[in-house]
Structure formats: structure tokens, C-alpha cells
Amino acid sequence: MRQEMIVGKPVLIVVDIQKGAGPGDVSPIPIMGSSDQMIANARELIAAARMADVPVVFIQEAHRPDLVDFGRELDGVETVHCLEDEPLTEISDEIGFRTDDYFIRKRRYSAFFGTDLAILLKGLKAETLILIGGLTDVCVHYTFADAHQSDFYTRVVEDCVIGSSWPAHEASLNAMEYLQTGARRTTAELLAAFAAREAVKLTAV
């Protein structure tokens, strides 16, 4: 059954928008194209969320330099990436990250797996999670699935995520929509929703 876009208290989850995956001309993680538009949309959404008092949680994938925590992650297409001692592993400078922001470091695809994200969201009294970032078909998808199974209303901003390929990106968005009808949303829709929340906040002052 289709629910409202935002139910109760929303939280914006910024998944792995980092400076890069690793040094060199060839990325250790395949990307479907330029991330410029995704970055621009993310910057706008993060700023709008702050204005509307919507909490923002930044997720960072990072692995120990001795590779001990990769597990089976390197059995597929990806090679070594996002090492803790690499400057590129840091959260992107382009999206408005601040040192006092909520920050979760993860070792695996899902932002819930082996982290304290669930505890943080409980403290924030979150009901609707809004996901942006990458990869659509990997970390965003696995985080969405865990959020869904944890009974959060979960939305993915389809023009503010990027996948490993266009077919994988689209298939993943469809899979998330299958789990929650109305999950696929746009930057414009969320900006309008945040602006409406900000207007209510200002009216209440």
C-alpha cells in the first residue's frame, strides 16, 4: 500500500559520497557515468534538510590498510578501495559536510551492518529514511533493504544516486520500489517537501 512520501520524522542518509575510491586513473569501483549531477543534487538536498531541521547522517565506507576487514568484498568486480589512510576516502568537500555532523563509518555495504546506525536513528526518533549517494545497486540498495526490514519508511532519491552501470542502477531502483510503493522519488519532490517543513517551522516561531 502506497504511503505518504514522508511519514513522521525524516532523516536524510548520505551514503558514501566520498572524495574518491582510490588513487590512480582507473577507479577500483565501476561507475555508470559522471557523478557531477548527483553531487550537485546532494549539496542542494543537504542544505535544504538543514534549513528544515531534518537530521543528516553521513555514511563513509572505509577499510583498514591491512585489508583484514574486506571479507568477500573483493571476490567480485571491485578491487581494493576506500582505505582509511587514503585522503580520497574522506567525505566529499563538495556536499557541505561539517565536522559536527552525524557520521557513521562502515566496513560492509549496508550502513546498518556492524555499525551503530540503528541506535542513532532510534535516538533521532526517525520514521522515514531518505537515501542518496552510491552505489545505487550496492551500498544504497543494501542499506535500503535493511531499513525496510527494520520497518522504516524508506525513500531513494533516484536522481541523487549513482550505480555501477545504468542497467544495474535501474534494476535496483525497481527492486526498491517493489519493496515500498512510492520509494522512488526525485530531488525536486524532496526539496519541495523540505521547503514545506521549513515554512511550518517559521510559522511556528
N, C-alpha and C positions, 0 to 999 in steps of 0.2 A: 504494500500500500504506500503510495507516494506521501511523503511528509513535507512540511514546510522546509524551505531552504535552510533556515536557522531555527533550531528548537532550543529554547533555554539559553544558557550561556555558551557563546562560541569561543574557541581558541584557534588561532592560526598556527599551523605546524609547518615550518620551513625545513624541508628535507634535503640535506646535503647540497646546498648551494654554496660551493666552496671555490677557492681560487683556481683549483685545477685538480687533476687526479694524480699527476706525476710529471717529472721533468722530461724534456725531450720533445721532438716534433710529432711523434706518434702517440696518441692517447692510449693508455693501458685499458681504457674502457670505451667501447664503441658508442658514438653519439649520432643521432639521426640527422643532425644539422647544426646550424648556428644557435647558440643559446642567447643571443642578444635580446630577442623579444621577450623570452622568458624572464631574463634578468630585469628588463625594464618593467614588466608587469609585476614582478615580485617586489621591486622597490616601491611601486605605487601602492600595492596592496598592504605592505608592511607599514608604510606611512599612514595610510587610511585606517588601519587597525589600531594604531597607536592613538590617533585622534578620537576614535570611538571607544577607547578603553577596552579594546579586545586584546587579551594577552597574546603575545607572540613567543613561540618556543622554537629555538634554532637547534637543528639536529646536525651533528657532524660525524661523518664516518671517519674513523682513524684506526690504524693498526700499529702494533708495536714494531719497532725496526727489525727485531729478530724474526718476524713473521709468524710467531708462535700462535697468534690468535686468528689466522686466516681460515683454519679448518678446511672445509671442502670448497671454499670460495674460488680458489684458483684452478679447480678442475674443469671449468667451463672456458668461455671465451676470454674473460678478463685476465690480465696479468697483474703483477704487484702494483698496488696503488694506495694512495692516501696514507702514507706513513707518518707517524707522529712527528718526526723530526724534519719533515718537509714543509717549507713555507707555503707551498701550494695547497696543503691540506687545511689551512685556516679558512674560516668562513669568509666569503667574498666581501671585499671592501665596497662593492657597488650597490648593496641592497639595504644599507642603513643599520647594520649590526652594531650594537653597543655592548660595552663590557659588562654592564649591569643587566643584560637581557637574560631570560631563562635559556639555559644551554644544556643540551644532552649529548654526550659522546657515546657512540655505539660502535660495536665491533662486527655486527652482522647486519643483514638487510633491514629487518624490521626495527623501527625505533623503540618498540616495546621489549624486544628480546634482550634480556640481561641488563636492562637499564632501570632507572627509577622514574621513567616517564609516567607510568600509571599512578605512582604516588603523587607526582607533581600535578597531574590532571585532577586527581581527587581533591587536592588542596585548592586548586583553582575552581572547583565545582563545575568542571567542563561537562557539557552535554553534546555539543556539536563540534566536531573537529574538521577544520578546513585545511586540506593538504595542497602544498605547492612544492616544486623542486624537481628532483630527479633521483634515479631514473623512473619514468612512469611505470615501466614493466618490471622493475626490480624493487628498489627501496620504497618508492611510493606505494606500489601495489601491495607489498608485504605488510607495510605499516597500515594501509587501509584495511586489509583482511583482519589483522589483529585488533584494530579499532572496532571493526564491525562485530567481531566475535566477543569483544568486551562491552558490547551494547551501546557504543557511542553512535549518534547520528554522524555520518561521515560524508564529506563532500570533497571532490577533487576538482581543482580549477584547471580545466582542460587546455587553456591557452597559457598556463603558467606552470606546466610540467614539460619535461623533455625525455624522450625514450631512447633506447639503444638503436631503434630503427623505426621507420614510420609504421610498418605493419605491426610490430610489437607494441608500439605506443597506442595504436588504435584498438588492438585486441585487448590490451589491459584496461583501457578506459571502458570498453564494452563490458568487460568482466566485472569491473567495479559497479557499473550501472546495474548489472544483473543482481548484485548483492543488495543494493539500495536504489530503488527507483528515484530518479532525480539527483543522483550523486554527481553526475557530470554538470559542472557549472562553468561560467565564464568570468573573466576578470571584471567585465562591466557589471555583471549581476552582483558580484561581491562588493564592488566599490559603491554601488547604489545602496546595498544593504548596510554597509558600514556608515555611509553618509546619513542614512535614516536614523541609525543608532546614535550618531553624534548629535543630530538635530534634537532628538529626545533628551539627550544628556544636557544640552544647552538650555532647552526649555525648562528643565527641572531645576536649573540653578537659580 
